[in-house]
Amino acid sequence: MSRPLSGSPQRIGQPSGWSGCAGVVSWVIVADGVGEEVVIRRRLQLLDDVPAVLSTSYYPLWIADGTRLESPDALPEGPDEPIERLGHRFVHGIEVFRAEMPVPEEARLLQLRPGITVVHMWHVDYDEQDRPLQVAHDIYAADRHEFSYEWNEGDIRR
């Protein structure tokens, strides 16, 4: 279950003063060297009614404009399906993880006990033209998650 953190999704232009991971600026709003507006969805995800993940998703306006991605309502099927229905194809992506102590707002929203860390996960999906289709920034309560990966050797890009 999840709920919006800040009402309706926001539209913003080039967030040059944004204080989060510096990479999001280039991942999200710069495509083909031109800054773009984005739609931002913020949600708090619960596990057994306990706050577990702060999720912020960024979608280029050229994808999200006029779609359910601009709605504050939950997307039970996730965001990939609506994006694919628009004719976009996910070709490759990257995930970056970083563990650190939470800032006070993260600790409050996730109801963390003192000393509990968070894990930041940045996930970027690209289309066949290397344009970012979506960027997700999830902040996980480290004591409530385990990360596991499985792959086939043929899936590894060389």
N, C-alpha and C positions, 0 to 999 in steps of 0.2 A: 504494500500500500504506500502511496506517496501523496503529498499535498503541496500545493504551490507555496513558496516562501514569500513571494512579493506580489500577489495578485496576478494581473495579466502579464504575459511576456513583454519585454521591453524591446524597442528598436533603438539602436544606437549607431552613430557613425564612428569613425576611426577613434578608438579609445586610447589615445596616446598617453594619457595620464593614469591608465589602469594599473593597479598595484599588484596584480596577480602575476603568474608566470609570464615572463617576457615573450616566450615563444608563441603565446596565443595570438598576439597581434599579427604576426606573420602567418600563422596557420589559418586564422579565421578571416581576417578582413582584407588580406592582400591576395588577390588572384590576378594573374597576368600583370602584376606590377601596379594595379590600380586599387586604391582603397575602396571598400564597399561597406554598405550598411549591413548590420546583422540583427537578427532576432535572438533574444536571450530568454531562455526558460530556466527558472530556478525552482528546485523542488527538494523537499526533505523526505527521504525514504525511510520507512519504518520496517523493522523485523519484529514480529510478535508485539506490535505496538510500542516498540522501543526505537528511538531515533538511531539510525545506523549509517546513513549516507547523505551528505549534502551534494546535490547534483546541479550543475550548471551546464546547460547545453547552448551552443552557439550555432546558428544557421544563417548562411548568407541570405540576404533579402531576396535575391533572384530565385531562390528555392522556396523560401518560407512565405513570401507575400501571398496573402489570401488563402492560406492553407490552415489545417488544424495545428500546425506547428506554432502558429501565432495565438492559439487558444490557451487559456490557463488550465483547461481540462486535462486530466491524465490521458496518456496514450497507451492503453493496455497492450496494444500490439507493438509498442515501441516506436521510435521515430523512423527506423529503416523502411518499414513497409510504406508509409505515406510518401517518403522520398522516392522509393522505387516505382510507386504508382504514377509518379510524375514523369517517369521515363529515364531517371538517372540510374546509373549502374555503379555500384561500389566495386572498385578494382583492387585497391590496396589501402593499407592503413598502418598506423604506428601507435604504440602505447608507451608512455613514459611514467614510471613510478618514482615517488620520492616520499620517504618517511621523515616526519619532523614533529616537534611539539606543536600543539594547536594554538592558534591565536585565541584570545578570549571569546570572540563571537562563535568560533567553531566549537569550543568546549561547551559553551552555553547551549547552543542548538542541538549538539549531539549528546548532551547531558553526560559529559565525560568526568570520571573521577580524576583527581590530581595524579599526574605522572603518566597518564595514558596518552600515547602518541596517536597521530593520524597518518594515513597514507593518502597522498595525492596521486590520482591517476588521471593523466591526460590521454585522451583517445581521439585520434584524427582519422577520418575516412576520406579517401580521395576517389575521384572518377578517373576515366581513361585519359583525360586531358590534364591530370594532376591538379585539378581544382578541388579545394576542400569542400566536401558536401556537408560535413558537420564536425564539430569539435565538442567533446564532452570533458568536463572537469569534475571528477567525483572526488569527494573527500570522505574517506572511510574511517570509522572508529576502529583503530587497529586491534582492539581486544574483541571485536565482533566479526572478524573476517579472516579468511585464509585464502591465499591466491595460489592457483595451480594451473599449469599450462601443459598441454599435450600437443605434439605436432608430428607430422610425417616428414621425413627428410626431403621428399619431393616438393614440399610446400615452402622450403627455405629458399629465399631469393639469393642468388649468387651474383 
